[in-house]
């Protein structure tokens, strides 16, 4: 009996996901229009406007992280999650305006809600080839995708990787 109790102590603890209100704190606290600024920053990283947007989002996520008693490493994960989520929120509409369904991208690369979400260090030509084939299969000829459309696809993949990597690091 004692052995059974001891082995229960050695079992890994169940990891609990962060409550939705914790994950949504930064999105709720953000000023109107910041999602569009994040999308712009994902499309033009390293610019003064992008850096300013990152600083604004960092301030928001740090305030939420302090309020939720997250550790310092969790601050970075929470920033990544929030940055990606805000970017996805704005990029989804931009992709739709180009006739590109974000769900097609998610399914093709097994990213997004309910998928494996293997974090990517960078978007590869292979990723874009897979997305192109998925677009063809979905009835959107990849040859009809503009350079702006491919930029949006790349930004979507980047935002998704950041969001789900951050979420995974918070769990």
N, CA and C atoms as a LAMMPS dump frame, in Angstrom:
ITEM: TIMESTEP
0
ITEM: NUMBER OF ATOMS
513
ITEM: BOX BOUNDS ff ff ff
-5.0000000000000000e+02 5.0000000000000000e+02
-5.0000000000000000e+02 5.0000000000000000e+02
-5.0000000000000000e+02 5.0000000000000000e+02
ITEM: ATOMS id mol type element x y z
1 1 1 N 0.825 -1.182 0
2 1 2 C 0 0 0
3 1 3 C 0.874 1.251 0
4 2 1 N 1.931 1.241 0.805
5 2 2 C 2.838 2.371 0.872
6 2 3 C 3.539 2.573 -0.467
7 3 1 N 3.903 1.479 -1.131
8 3 2 C 4.541 1.563 -2.439
9 3 3 C 3.606 2.221 -3.451
10 4 1 N 2.317 1.866 -3.418
11 4 2 C 1.339 2.473 -4.334
12 4 3 C 1.23 3.964 -4.099
13 5 1 N 1.205 4.391 -2.84
14 5 2 C 1.111 5.819 -2.532
15 5 3 C 2.37 6.541 -2.986
16 6 1 N 3.53 5.925 -2.777
17 6 2 C 4.792 6.55 -3.171
18 6 3 C 4.878 6.684 -4.685
19 7 1 N 4.423 5.663 -5.406
20 7 2 C 4.509 5.763 -6.862
21 7 3 C 3.59 6.859 -7.384
22 8 1 N 2.497 7.123 -6.702
23 8 2 C 1.623 8.231 -7.092
24 8 3 C 2.328 9.565 -6.957
25 9 1 N 3.234 9.685 -5.991
26 9 2 C 3.974 10.918 -5.815
27 9 3 C 4.98 11.135 -6.937
28 10 1 N 5.428 10.034 -7.526
29 10 2 C 6.422 10.134 -8.587
30 10 3 C 5.796 10.379 -9.959
31 11 1 N 4.493 10.192 -10.074
32 11 2 C 3.827 10.405 -11.36
33 11 3 C 3.901 11.88 -11.723
34 12 1 N 4.031 12.183 -13.007
35 12 2 C 4.097 13.593 -13.404
36 12 3 C 2.78 14.303 -13.073
37 13 1 N 2.919 15.542 -12.66
38 13 2 C 1.737 16.332 -12.346
39 13 3 C 1.018 16.693 -13.636
40 14 1 N -0.266 16.762 -13.57
41 14 2 C -1.056 17.169 -14.72
42 14 3 C -0.821 18.652 -14.976
43 15 1 N -0.535 18.981 -16.212
44 15 2 C -0.31 20.367 -16.579
45 15 3 C -1.666 20.994 -16.871
46 16 1 N -1.944 22.078 -16.209
47 16 2 C -3.205 22.766 -16.418
48 16 3 C -3.003 23.93 -17.375
49 17 1 N -3.88 24.04 -18.32
50 17 2 C -3.814 25.169 -19.257
51 17 3 C -4.195 26.442 -18.522
52 18 1 N -3.663 27.537 -18.98
53 18 2 C -4.002 28.841 -18.405
54 18 3 C -5.48 29.117 -18.665
55 19 1 N -6.162 29.69 -17.7
56 19 2 C -7.57 30.037 -17.934
57 19 3 C -7.69 31.029 -19.095
58 20 1 N -8.79 30.97 -19.83
59 20 2 C -8.96 31.855 -20.988
60 20 3 C -8.832 33.334 -20.651
61 21 1 N -9.265 33.74 -19.462
62 21 2 C -9.17 35.159 -19.115
63 21 3 C -7.722 35.618 -18.976
64 22 1 N -6.827 34.719 -18.544
65 22 2 C -5.406 35.057 -18.463
66 22 3 C -4.855 35.229 -19.881
67 23 1 N -5.18 34.297 -20.755
68 23 2 C -4.664 34.336 -22.111
69 23 3 C -5.21 35.55 -22.878
70 24 1 N -6.408 35.989 -22.559
71 24 2 C -7.034 37.103 -23.28
72 24 3 C -6.725 38.467 -22.683
73 25 1 N -6.035 38.52 -21.566
74 25 2 C -5.789 39.782 -20.873
75 25 3 C -5.21 40.852 -21.803
76 26 1 N -4.151 40.537 -22.517
77 26 2 C -3.492 41.541 -23.372
78 26 3 C -4.388 41.982 -24.517
79 27 1 N -5.118 41.055 -25.091
80 27 2 C -6.014 41.404 -26.195
81 27 3 C -7.104 42.353 -25.693
82 28 1 N -7.624 42.065 -24.511
83 28 2 C -8.667 42.928 -23.941
84 28 3 C -8.113 44.286 -23.519
85 29 1 N -6.876 44.314 -23.042
86 29 2 C -6.269 45.559 -22.549
87 29 3 C -5.722 46.439 -23.667
88 30 1 N -5.546 45.869 -24.839
89 30 2 C -4.928 46.601 -25.95
90 30 3 C -5.864 47.683 -26.486
91 31 1 N -5.284 48.806 -26.9
92 31 2 C -6.114 49.861 -27.49
93 31 3 C -6.651 49.421 -28.854
94 32 1 N -7.769 49.996 -29.266
95 32 2 C -8.313 49.651 -30.586
96 32 3 C -7.277 49.89 -31.683
97 33 1 N -7.25 48.985 -32.644
98 33 2 C -6.36 49.126 -33.791
99 33 3 C -4.985 48.512 -33.626
100 34 1 N -4.673 48.033 -32.435
101 34 2 C -3.315 47.498 -32.261
102 34 3 C -3.116 46.209 -33.053
103 35 1 N -4.178 45.424 -33.255
104 35 2 C -4.04 44.2 -34.05
105 35 3 C -3.569 44.532 -35.469
106 36 1 N -4.095 45.618 -36.022
107 36 2 C -3.673 46.036 -37.365
108 36 3 C -2.204 46.459 -37.366
109 37 1 N -1.79 47.137 -36.299
110 37 2 C -0.38 47.548 -36.191
111 37 3 C 0.525 46.326 -36.064
112 38 1 N 0.075 45.31 -35.319
113 38 2 C 0.868 44.083 -35.178
114 38 3 C 0.978 43.396 -36.541
115 39 1 N -0.122 43.322 -37.27
116 39 2 C -0.077 42.719 -38.607
117 39 3 C 0.909 43.467 -39.499
118 40 1 N 0.87 44.805 -39.455
119 40 2 C 1.822 45.603 -40.234
120 40 3 C 3.256 45.292 -39.807
121 41 1 N 3.47 45.148 -38.502
122 41 2 C 4.81 44.859 -37.983
123 41 3 C 5.293 43.477 -38.427
124 42 1 N 4.38 42.521 -38.502
125 42 2 C 4.753 41.193 -38.986
126 42 3 C 5.131 41.233 -40.467
127 43 1 N 4.523 42.139 -41.202
128 43 2 C 4.817 42.274 -42.624
129 43 3 C 6.096 43.066 -42.892
130 44 1 N 6.454 43.958 -41.959
131 44 2 C 7.653 44.793 -42.124
132 44 3 C 8.451 44.812 -40.822
133 45 1 N 9.011 43.67 -40.443
134 45 2 C 9.75 43.613 -39.172
135 45 3 C 11.011 44.48 -39.203
136 46 1 N 11.376 44.975 -38.016
137 46 2 C 12.617 45.736 -37.884
138 46 3 C 12.51 47.202 -38.234
139 47 1 N 11.349 47.656 -38.652
140 47 2 C 11.18 49.075 -38.965
141 47 3 C 10.91 49.846 -37.672
142 48 1 N 11.099 51.156 -37.679
143 48 2 C 10.777 51.934 -36.477
144 48 3 C 9.323 51.743 -36.026
145 49 1 N 8.391 51.681 -36.971
146 49 2 C 6.98 51.47 -36.609
147 49 3 C 6.778 50.091 -35.982
148 50 1 N 7.427 49.08 -36.557
149 50 2 C 7.338 47.728 -36.005
150 50 3 C 7.917 47.674 -34.596
151 51 1 N 9.07 48.298 -34.409
152 51 2 C 9.701 48.306 -33.087
153 51 3 C 8.834 49.037 -32.063
154 52 1 N 8.197 50.122 -32.474
155 52 2 C 7.308 50.858 -31.568
156 52 3 C 6.097 50.012 -31.194
157 53 1 N 5.554 49.281 -32.17
158 53 2 C 4.41 48.411 -31.892
159 53 3 C 4.817 47.299 -30.938
160 54 1 N 5.998 46.724 -31.145
161 54 2 C 6.486 45.691 -30.222
162 54 3 C 6.61 46.24 -28.812
163 55 1 N 7.12 47.452 -28.681
164 55 2 C 7.26 48.064 -27.353
165 55 3 C 5.886 48.271 -26.712
166 56 1 N 4.911 48.694 -27.497
167 56 2 C 3.565 48.893 -26.965
168 56 3 C 2.953 47.573 -26.496
169 57 1 N 3.084 46.541 -27.322
170 57 2 C 2.53 45.235 -26.956
171 57 3 C 3.29 44.655 -25.77
172 58 1 N 4.595 44.869 -25.732
173 58 2 C 5.394 44.383 -24.594
174 58 3 C 4.901 45.018 -23.291
175 59 1 N 4.622 46.31 -23.3
176 59 2 C 4.128 46.985 -22.091
177 59 3 C 2.791 46.391 -21.646
178 60 1 N 1.931 46.124 -22.603
179 60 2 C 0.62 45.545 -22.284
180 60 3 C 0.778 44.133 -21.725
181 61 1 N 1.6 43.315 -22.402
182 61 2 C 1.751 41.93 -21.946
183 61 3 C 2.485 41.853 -20.612
184 62 1 N 3.459 42.728 -20.395
185 62 2 C 4.143 42.732 -19.097
186 62 3 C 3.185 43.099 -17.974
187 63 1 N 2.318 44.074 -18.208
188 63 2 C 1.338 44.451 -17.182
189 63 3 C 0.418 43.28 -16.866
190 64 1 N -0.044 42.591 -17.883
191 64 2 C -0.895 41.418 -17.661
192 64 3 C -0.118 40.307 -16.953
193 65 1 N 1.119 40.095 -17.373
194 65 2 C 1.933 39.037 -16.772
195 65 3 C 2.19 39.313 -15.287
196 66 1 N 2.49 40.553 -14.955
197 66 2 C 2.666 40.914 -13.535
198 66 3 C 1.368 40.718 -12.765
199 67 1 N 0.261 41.14 -13.357
200 67 2 C -1.046 41.019 -12.711
201 67 3 C -1.402 39.55 -12.463
202 68 1 N -1.004 38.675 -13.385
203 68 2 C -1.32 37.249 -13.278
204 68 3 C -0.214 36.45 -12.581
205 69 1 N 0.794 37.157 -12.039
206 69 2 C 1.9 36.549 -11.29
207 69 3 C 2.676 35.526 -12.122
208 70 1 N 2.884 35.845 -13.395
209 70 2 C 3.69 34.972 -14.242
210 70 3 C 5.167 35.203 -13.942
211 71 1 N 5.97 34.164 -14.121
212 71 2 C 7.41 34.275 -13.916
213 71 3 C 8.029 35.053 -15.071
214 72 1 N 9.277 35.473 -14.907
215 72 2 C 9.931 36.229 -15.976
216 72 3 C 10.012 35.439 -17.292
217 73 1 N 10.382 34.144 -17.274
218 73 2 C 10.358 33.405 -18.547
219 73 3 C 8.945 33.344 -19.151
220 74 1 N 7.94 33.325 -18.308
221 74 2 C 6.572 33.289 -18.806
222 74 3 C 6.171 34.625 -19.425
223 75 1 N 6.817 35.725 -19
224 75 2 C 6.55 37.021 -19.627
225 75 3 C 6.852 36.945 -21.12
226 76 1 N 7.993 36.363 -21.473
227 76 2 C 8.392 36.255 -22.879
228 76 3 C 7.415 35.365 -23.643
229 77 1 N 7.03 34.26 -23.031
230 77 2 C 6.075 33.362 -23.672
231 77 3 C 4.732 34.058 -23.864
232 78 1 N 4.326 34.846 -22.878
233 78 2 C 3.048 35.544 -22.977
234 78 3 C 3.096 36.624 -24.066
235 79 1 N 4.234 37.302 -24.182
236 79 2 C 4.4 38.268 -25.27
237 79 3 C 4.275 37.554 -26.617
238 80 1 N 4.975 36.435 -26.771
239 80 2 C 4.94 35.682 -28.025
240 80 3 C 3.518 35.257 -28.36
241 81 1 N 2.822 34.709 -27.369
242 81 2 C 1.438 34.288 -27.57
243 81 3 C 0.575 35.47 -28.017
244 82 1 N 0.652 36.57 -27.287
245 82 2 C -0.203 37.729 -27.563
246 82 3 C 0.122 38.364 -28.906
247 83 1 N 1.411 38.487 -29.21
248 83 2 C 1.841 39.059 -30.493
249 83 3 C 1.274 38.223 -31.64
250 84 1 N 1.444 36.918 -31.54
251 84 2 C 0.926 36.036 -32.585
252 84 3 C -0.587 36.079 -32.69
253 85 1 N -1.251 36.09 -31.547
254 85 2 C -2.712 36.116 -31.563
255 85 3 C -3.24 37.416 -32.166
256 86 1 N -2.659 38.539 -31.762
257 86 2 C -3.097 39.823 -32.319
258 86 3 C -2.831 39.872 -33.824
259 87 1 N -1.68 39.352 -34.228
260 87 2 C -1.357 39.328 -35.65
261 87 3 C -2.335 38.473 -36.437
262 88 1 N -2.645 37.292 -35.915
263 88 2 C -3.601 36.406 -36.592
264 88 3 C -4.969 37.075 -36.705
265 89 1 N -5.381 37.768 -35.654
266 89 2 C -6.693 38.416 -35.676
267 89 3 C -6.812 39.378 -36.858
268 90 1 N -5.778 40.15 -37.12
269 90 2 C -5.827 41.125 -38.217
270 90 3 C -5.506 40.481 -39.563
271 91 1 N -4.574 39.549 -39.577
272 91 2 C -4.172 38.941 -40.849
273 91 3 C -5.276 38.093 -41.465
274 92 1 N -6.133 37.522 -40.648
275 92 2 C -7.214 36.681 -41.162
276 92 3 C -8.073 37.457 -42.159
277 93 1 N -8.463 38.67 -41.784
278 93 2 C -9.291 39.493 -42.683
279 93 3 C -8.515 39.9 -43.934
280 94 1 N -7.245 40.18 -43.782
281 94 2 C -6.439 40.571 -44.944
282 94 3 C -6.287 39.411 -45.923
283 95 1 N -6.096 38.213 -45.378
284 95 2 C -6.02 37.038 -46.249
285 95 3 C -7.344 36.831 -46.978
286 96 1 N -8.444 36.965 -46.252
287 96 2 C -9.77 36.791 -46.87
288 96 3 C -9.979 37.793 -48
289 97 1 N -9.505 39.015 -47.813
290 97 2 C -9.636 40.038 -48.855
291 97 3 C -8.858 39.651 -50.118
292 98 1 N -7.828 38.833 -49.956
293 98 2 C -7.039 38.341 -51.098
294 98 3 C -7.609 37.036 -51.654
295 99 1 N -8.712 36.558 -51.063
296 99 2 C -9.315 35.305 -51.512
297 99 3 C -8.59 34.077 -50.998
298 100 1 N -7.871 34.235 -49.895
299 100 2 C -7.093 33.133 -49.31
300 100 3 C -7.684 32.798 -47.942
301 101 1 N -8.098 31.557 -47.774
302 101 2 C -8.649 31.133 -46.493
303 101 3 C -7.541 30.752 -45.528
304 102 1 N -7.534 31.371 -44.365
305 102 2 C -6.502 31.045 -43.373
306 102 3 C -6.598 29.583 -42.926
307 103 1 N -7.807 29.027 -42.952
308 103 2 C -7.97 27.622 -42.56
309 103 3 C -7.233 26.685 -43.521
310 104 1 N -7.128 27.079 -44.786
311 104 2 C -6.387 26.266 -45.761
312 104 3 C -4.911 26.203 -45.359
313 105 1 N -4.367 27.337 -44.935
314 105 2 C -2.966 27.393 -44.506
315 105 3 C -2.778 26.53 -43.26
316 106 1 N -3.679 26.701 -42.3
317 106 2 C -3.58 25.945 -41.049
318 106 3 C -3.618 24.439 -41.302
319 107 1 N -4.565 24.002 -42.137
320 107 2 C -4.668 22.566 -42.422
321 107 3 C -3.442 22.064 -43.175
322 108 1 N -2.971 22.837 -44.122
323 108 2 C -1.838 22.396 -44.948
324 108 3 C -0.584 22.178 -44.11
325 109 1 N -0.354 23.056 -43.142
326 109 2 C 0.872 22.973 -42.34
327 109 3 C 0.636 22.375 -40.959
328 110 1 N -0.596 21.929 -40.702
329 110 2 C -0.969 21.338 -39.414
330 110 3 C -0.7 22.308 -38.267
331 111 1 N -1.08 23.577 -38.518
332 111 2 C -0.941 24.621 -37.511
333 111 3 C -2.323 25.183 -37.213
334 112 1 N -2.416 25.962 -36.169
335 112 2 C -3.684 26.569 -35.81
336 112 3 C -4.401 25.759 -34.753
337 113 1 N -5.586 26.212 -34.359
338 113 2 C -6.341 25.545 -33.293
339 113 3 C -6.603 24.076 -33.608
340 114 1 N -6.292 23.213 -32.656
341 114 2 C -6.556 21.79 -32.796
342 114 3 C -5.526 21.008 -33.585
343 115 1 N -4.433 21.645 -33.989
344 115 2 C -3.403 20.966 -34.774
345 115 3 C -2.118 20.825 -33.965
346 116 1 N -1.096 20.202 -34.568
347 116 2 C 0.135 19.928 -33.821
348 116 3 C 0.933 21.177 -33.505
349 117 1 N 0.885 22.179 -34.379
350 117 2 C 1.552 23.455 -34.133
351 117 3 C 3.031 23.318 -33.804
352 118 1 N 3.724 22.566 -34.618
353 118 2 C 5.162 22.479 -34.425
354 118 3 C 5.752 23.86 -34.69
355 119 1 N 6.477 24.4 -33.704
356 119 2 C 7.008 25.746 -33.894
357 119 3 C 8.04 25.771 -35.016
358 120 1 N 7.983 26.805 -35.811
359 120 2 C 8.919 26.953 -36.926
360 120 3 C 9.847 28.118 -36.637
361 121 1 N 11.13 27.904 -36.834
362 121 2 C 12.098 28.988 -36.646
363 121 3 C 11.974 29.992 -37.795
364 122 1 N 11.589 29.495 -38.963
365 122 2 C 11.408 30.366 -40.117
366 122 3 C 10.478 29.678 -41.107
367 123 1 N 9.892 30.467 -41.966
368 123 2 C 9.027 29.938 -43.017
369 123 3 C 9.925 29.515 -44.173
370 124 1 N 9.775 28.277 -44.609
371 124 2 C 10.639 27.75 -45.663
372 124 3 C 9.922 27.738 -47.01
373 125 1 N 10.703 27.559 -48.058
374 125 2 C 10.121 27.405 -49.395
375 125 3 C 9.246 26.165 -49.44
376 126 1 N 9.634 25.143 -48.689
377 126 2 C 8.821 23.923 -48.618
378 126 3 C 7.452 24.2 -48.011
379 127 1 N 7.413 25.042 -46.966
380 127 2 C 6.126 25.422 -46.371
381 127 3 C 5.25 26.112 -47.407
382 128 1 N 5.836 27.037 -48.152
383 128 2 C 5.074 27.79 -49.144
384 128 3 C 4.62 26.888 -50.297
385 129 1 N 5.432 25.903 -50.646
386 129 2 C 5.032 24.935 -51.679
387 129 3 C 3.822 24.138 -51.199
388 130 1 N 3.859 23.682 -49.951
389 130 2 C 2.746 22.916 -49.379
390 130 3 C 1.477 23.767 -49.351
391 131 1 N 1.613 25.024 -48.952
392 131 2 C 0.455 25.925 -48.924
393 131 3 C -0.052 26.148 -50.337
394 132 1 N 0.849 26.338 -51.297
395 132 2 C 0.439 26.527 -52.694
396 132 3 C -0.367 25.346 -53.211
397 133 1 N 0.092 24.142 -52.921
398 133 2 C -0.629 22.939 -53.336
399 133 3 C -1.998 22.871 -52.663
400 134 1 N -2.054 23.253 -51.399
401 134 2 C -3.334 23.245 -50.674
402 134 3 C -4.29 24.291 -51.249
403 135 1 N -3.749 25.433 -51.637
404 135 2 C -4.588 26.455 -52.264
405 135 3 C -5.168 25.932 -53.584
406 136 1 N -4.319 25.289 -54.392
407 136 2 C -4.8 24.702 -55.645
408 136 3 C -5.931 23.72 -55.363
409 137 1 N -5.729 22.855 -54.383
410 137 2 C -6.737 21.843 -54.04
411 137 3 C -8.027 22.48 -53.531
412 138 1 N -7.912 23.661 -52.92
413 138 2 C -9.085 24.354 -52.385
414 138 3 C -9.765 25.234 -53.434
415 139 1 N -9.217 25.258 -54.655
416 139 2 C -9.84 26.034 -55.722
417 139 3 C -9.286 27.435 -55.909
418 140 1 N -8.226 27.76 -55.198
419 140 2 C -7.558 29.062 -55.355
420 140 3 C -6.208 28.776 -56.023
421 141 1 N -6.118 29.038 -57.305
422 141 2 C -4.885 28.74 -58.039
423 141 3 C -3.727 29.513 -57.433
424 142 1 N -2.688 28.774 -57.07
425 142 2 C -1.541 29.45 -56.446
426 142 3 C -0.914 30.468 -57.382
427 143 1 N -1.045 30.261 -58.679
428 143 2 C -0.511 31.224 -59.644
429 143 3 C -1.246 32.562 -59.575
430 144 1 N -2.45 32.551 -59.009
431 144 2 C -3.222 33.791 -58.899
432 144 3 C -2.916 34.564 -57.612
433 145 1 N -2.115 33.986 -56.742
434 145 2 C -1.778 34.653 -55.484
435 145 3 C -0.75 35.745 -55.777
436 146 1 N -1.078 36.956 -55.369
437 146 2 C -0.182 38.099 -55.594
438 146 3 C 1.004 38.036 -54.638
439 147 1 N 1.994 38.864 -54.893
440 147 2 C 3.13 38.922 -53.963
441 147 3 C 2.645 39.365 -52.583
442 148 1 N 1.666 40.258 -52.55
443 148 2 C 1.075 40.67 -51.274
444 148 3 C 0.428 39.465 -50.576
445 149 1 N -0.247 38.624 -51.34
446 149 2 C -0.856 37.423 -50.775
447 149 3 C 0.177 36.506 -50.15
448 150 1 N 1.312 36.318 -50.829
449 150 2 C 2.371 35.46 -50.278
450 150 3 C 2.99 36.087 -49.028
451 151 1 N 3.096 37.413 -49.018
452 151 2 C 3.584 38.087 -47.797
453 151 3 C 2.622 37.844 -46.635
454 152 1 N 1.336 37.925 -46.913
455 152 2 C 0.34 37.685 -45.869
456 152 3 C 0.381 36.238 -45.378
457 153 1 N 0.551 35.307 -46.306
458 153 2 C 0.661 33.895 -45.928
459 153 3 C 1.87 33.692 -45.018
460 154 1 N 2.999 34.266 -45.398
461 154 2 C 4.218 34.139 -44.588
462 154 3 C 4.014 34.751 -43.207
463 155 1 N 3.392 35.925 -43.158
464 155 2 C 3.132 36.58 -41.868
465 155 3 C 2.181 35.736 -41.027
466 156 1 N 1.179 35.127 -41.66
467 156 2 C 0.223 34.259 -40.945
468 156 3 C 0.951 33.073 -40.31
469 157 1 N 1.822 32.448 -41.08
470 157 2 C 2.572 31.295 -40.567
471 157 3 C 3.446 31.732 -39.392
472 158 1 N 4.113 32.861 -39.512
473 158 2 C 4.967 33.38 -38.435
474 158 3 C 4.141 33.679 -37.194
475 159 1 N 3.018 34.365 -37.367
476 159 2 C 2.163 34.708 -36.225
477 159 3 C 1.635 33.452 -35.542
478 160 1 N 1.267 32.468 -36.339
479 160 2 C 0.743 31.22 -35.783
480 160 3 C 1.809 30.498 -34.971
481 161 1 N 3.023 30.424 -35.516
482 161 2 C 4.119 29.765 -34.797
483 161 3 C 4.383 30.471 -33.468
484 162 1 N 4.381 31.797 -33.494
485 162 2 C 4.627 32.553 -32.258
486 162 3 C 3.514 32.315 -31.249
487 163 1 N 2.279 32.366 -31.712
488 163 2 C 1.147 32.206 -30.81
489 163 3 C 1.169 30.844 -30.122
490 164 1 N 1.319 29.792 -30.906
491 164 2 C 1.243 28.46 -30.313
492 164 3 C 2.511 28.07 -29.571
493 165 1 N 3.66 28.611 -29.957
494 165 2 C 4.881 28.378 -29.166
495 165 3 C 4.733 29.037 -27.8
496 166 1 N 4.25 30.277 -27.796
497 166 2 C 4.025 30.968 -26.536
498 166 3 C 3.015 30.265 -25.659
499 167 1 N 1.928 29.821 -26.271
500 167 2 C 0.9 29.093 -25.51
501 167 3 C 1.475 27.826 -24.911
502 168 1 N 2.237 27.078 -25.71
503 168 2 C 2.842 25.832 -25.234
504 168 3 C 3.79 26.107 -24.054
505 169 1 N 4.543 27.196 -24.126
506 169 2 C 5.489 27.533 -23.057
507 169 3 C 4.79 28.003 -21.79
508 170 1 N 3.545 28.41 -21.909
509 170 2 C 2.785 28.851 -20.74
510 170 3 C 2.065 27.689 -20.045
511 171 1 N 1.941 26.579 -20.714
512 171 2 C 1.229 25.438 -20.127
513 171 3 C 2.112 24.618 -19.228
